[in-house]
Amino acid sequence: MTQPALAPRNAFTGVVVVWAVAFLAAAAIGIFVAEDWRIPWMLVGFGGAVLLSFAVQLWYGRTDGFIFRVAGSIIGALLLMGVISIGFGIAALIPA
């Protein structure tokens, strides 16, 4: 028999943490990395977000909704990093 958690952690907090880290990683990559290397580093940043998503949700320690939380974290990070990379791509087309 399992005992219920007395004060369970908020599951949505872990999802938001992954989104925030993905946003910061995409912004840092866009600012500090040369244009030729942005896409490979965005892939590395997204891979880090995927690993962080699993780590955060495993740390959370609850099995119910695990796939939903991980999928929400990963899809949100993918969309966020995609929108930011589109913004940097459009900015690269504008002559300086």
N, C-alpha and C positions, 0 to 999 in steps of 0.2 A: 504494500500500500504506500502510495506517495503522499507526502504532506504538501499542502498548498503553501506557496510563498506568502509570508506575512506581509511584506511590503514589496511587491514586484516592481522592477524597474520599468520605466516607460519604454516601450518597444520603438516608438517613433523617434525617440532621441537618437538612437543608433543610426537610423536612416538619415536623419538630418546631419549627423556628424560626418557620414560618408559623403554627402552632397557638399558640405562645406569644405572638406579636404579636397574633393575633386575640383571645386571652384578655385581654391587657392592654388592648386597644382597647375591648372590650366592657365590661370592668370600669370603665375610665375614663369611658366614655359613660354607663354606669348611675349612676355616682357624681356626675359633674359636670354632666350635661345635665338640663334640666327634663323632667318626665314627658311633656309634649306633644311634645317634639322628639326623644325617644329612638329611635323607630322610623326616622325619616329618617336620623338619624346612625348607627344600626346598619347601614343600607344603605350609607352612605358608608364605614363601617369595613369591611364585607364586600367592597366594591369594592376598597378598598386591599389587603385580604388576597389577593384574586384577582390583582391586579397584582404584589404581592410574591411570590406563588407562582411566577408566570411568570419574574420577575426572578431569583429564587433558583435555579430549575432551569435557566435559561439560563446563569447564572454557573457552575453545576456543570459544564457543558460536555460532557455525555455524551448521546448520542441514544437509547441503549437504555433503555427504561423511562420515557422522558420523560412520556408521556401518563399512565402509571400514577402517577408521582410527583406530577404537577400535580393529577390528580384526587384523590389521597389528601390533598394539602394543602388543596384547596378544599372537599372534602366534610367533612373534619375541622374546618376553620374554620367552615363553615356549621353543623354540629351543635353545636360549642362555643358559638358566638355565639347559636344558637337556645336552648340550654339556659339560658344566662345571661339572655337576654331573657325567657324564661318565668319564671325566678326573680324578676326585677325586676317583671314583670307581676303575679305572685302577691303580692309584697310591696306593690305599689300598692293591691291590693284590701283589705288588712288596714288597718283604721282606726288612726290614730296616736293 
